[in-house]
Amino acid sequence: MNAPRPSGPVVAVFDLDGTVTNCDTYLKFLRDCLVHRPSRALRSLHLPLAVVLHKAGAYDNTWLKTTFLRAIAGGFDPDTLADIVGRHVPNIMARHVRRAALD
């Protein structure tokens, strides 16, 4: 199932201070990728070590997020990624965007 392509402008919102959403949507997106393609879990076996290295100060948060993104979502073709995003965004909008942000 391919998600419909937007016909108008697309806006990306990054909620760095938690004023728009009530949770970490990045982790929910990665989870949705794994739900869509459970075999990607095999590509994620090294991620606990990445967390330990990050916590030890060997790498920064950008490195950690990039490592997770590559392992879980890296290599998806554009249509598959659009399908995952098309399922992810409505869930986030309905359940995790703060009412004041929508208003």
N, C-alpha and C positions, 0 to 999 in steps of 0.2 A: 504494500500500500504506500503510495507516494503522497506526501503532504503537499497541499496546494502551495504554489509559489506566490509570494506576496505580489500584488499588482501595483502597489504604491510604495512610498518611501518606507524603509525599514529603520527602526530605531533600536539600538542596543543600550540597555541601562545597566550600569554596574553599581551595585549597592554596597559601597565599601564601608559604610558606617552603620548599616542595619536599619536605616530609616524607611526603606521601601518594603522589605520582606521580613518575615519573622523567623527565618531559618537560613542555613547555608544552602543556597540553590545549586552551587557548584557540585557539592557532594551528591545531591539529589539527581543532577544531570548525569553524573558518572554512574550512579546506581541504575538509572534508566537505560544507559548504554549497556550495562551488564545484563539487565532484564531482557533487552532486545537480542543480545548476542551473548548468552552465558559462557560460551567457550572462551570469551575474552578474559575470564577469571584466570585461565592458565598463563596469560601474559602479565598477570598482576602479582605473581608469587613473590617478586622481589620488592614489592611496595612496603611491607613492614620494615625492611632494612632501610629503605629510603626515608621513612619516618624517623627511625633511630638516628640516622646520619643528620637529618635536619634538626632534630631535638638536641643533638650533641654540638650543633653549631657549625657543622662542616659545610652545610649548604643553606641557602636562604629559602624563603617561602615561594618565590617565583620558581626556583628550581624544583621544589617539591610538587607544586601544582602542575608544572610542565611534565614532570616525570609521570604523574598520575594520568594526565590527559593523554599523553602518548601511549601509555600502556593500555588504557581502557578504550579510548576513542580514536586513537591514531589509525589511519589507514582505511577508515570507512569511506565508501564512495559518497559523492555529494547527495545522491537520492536517498541513500540509507540514513545519512546524517540528517537530512531534511525531515525524514519520517520520524526519527527519534525526537528531534526538536519540536515537530508538529504535535507530538503527543505530550511532550514535557511542558511546553509553555502554557497550554490551557490548565493543566493541573496546578502549576505555580500560580497562575493568575487567580484561580478559584479558591485555592487553599492557603496561599502563603504571602500574598501581597496585602500589606496593611491597609485597612479601610481608609485611613487618612491619606495614604499615598494615592489611592484610586480617586478620592475626592479632589 
